[in-house]
C-alpha cells in the first residue's frame, strides 16, 4: 500500500511538471542589411515602406537593418533623388549602395 502511494505521488509530480515544458524551435525574424559608399554621408534613404533614415556612417562595417524581400531603395541627397532601385534582399544578406558624386 505504501509503495502504491509513493508511486502515485511520483507519477502526479512528473505529470504536473511536464505541463510546463515548452518544446519547439525559435527563429529570429528575417532581416537584411544595407551599407553605403561614395558620396552618401548625409543622404536620406527610404527602403520599401519603412521610415526614412539619414546615412551618417559609410562602409561595410556600418550596416543598417532593413526588411527582407523585394524592396524599392530610394536615396535622396540635397533634395535630389540620386539612386532609385528595386532590389531583392535575402535573409542575412548585405547589399552595398554606391552614391555617385
C-alpha positions in Angstrom: 0.0 0.0 0.0 2.8 2.4 0.9 4.6 1.6 -2.4 1.4 2.4 -4.3 1.0 5.8 -2.6 4.7 6.7 -3.3 4.3 5.6 -7.0 1.1 7.6 -7.3 2.8 10.7 -5.8 5.8 10.4 -8.1 3.6 9.9 -11.1 1.5 13.0 -10.3 4.6 15.1 -9.7 6.1 14.0 -13.0 2.8 14.7 -14.8 2.4 18.2 -13.4 6.0 19.2 -14.1 5.7 18.0 -17.7 2.9 20.5 -18.3 5.4 23.4 -18.1 7.8 22.1 -20.6 7.9 24.1 -23.9 9.2 22.4 -27.0 9.9 24.0 -30.3 12.4 25.9 -32.4 12.8 29.6 -32.1 14.0 31.5 -35.1 14.9 35.1 -35.4 12.9 37.4 -37.6 14.3 37.7 -41.1 16.4 40.8 -41.6 18.7 42.2 -44.3 21.4 44.8 -44.1 22.4 47.7 -46.4 25.5 49.8 -46.3 26.6 52.8 -48.3 29.7 54.0 -50.1 30.7 57.0 -52.2 29.0 60.4 -51.5 26.3 59.0 -49.2 27.0 60.8 -46.0 24.0 63.0 -45.1 21.8 61.3 -47.7 18.2 60.3 -46.8 17.4 56.7 -47.5 14.0 55.0 -47.8 13.7 51.2 -48.1 10.3 49.9 -49.1 7.6 51.3 -46.9 9.9 51.8 -44.0 10.8 55.1 -42.3 13.4 57.2 -43.9 16.8 57.4 -42.2 19.9 59.6 -42.7 23.2 57.9 -43.5 25.8 59.1 -41.0 28.5 56.4 -41.5 29.9 54.9 -44.6 31.5 51.5 -45.4 30.8 47.8 -45.0 31.3 47.9 -41.2 28.4 50.4 -40.8 25.3 48.5 -41.7 21.6 49.4 -41.4 18.9 46.8 -40.7 16.1 46.6 -43.3 13.3 44.2 -44.2 13.9 41.3 -46.4 12.2 40.7 -49.8 11.7 42.8 -52.9 12.3 46.4 -51.8 12.5 49.8 -53.5 15.5 51.7 -52.3 15.5 55.5 -52.8 18.4 57.6 -51.8 17.9 61.4 -51.8 20.7 63.9 -51.3 20.1 67.7 -51.1 16.6 67.2 -52.4 17.6 65.3 -55.5 17.0 61.6 -55.9 20.4 60.1 -56.8 19.6 56.3 -56.5 16.2 54.7 -57.1 16.4 50.9 -57.4 14.4 47.8 -56.8 16.4 45.1 -55.2 15.8 41.6 -53.8 17.2 41.3 -50.2 17.6 37.8 -48.7 17.7 36.9 -45.0 21.0 37.8 -43.5 22.2 39.4 -46.8 24.2 42.6 -47.0 23.8 44.9 -50.0 26.1 47.9 -51.0 24.7 51.1 -52.4 27.2 53.4 -54.0 26.1 57.0 -54.2 27.7 58.9 -57.1 29.3 62.3 -56.6 
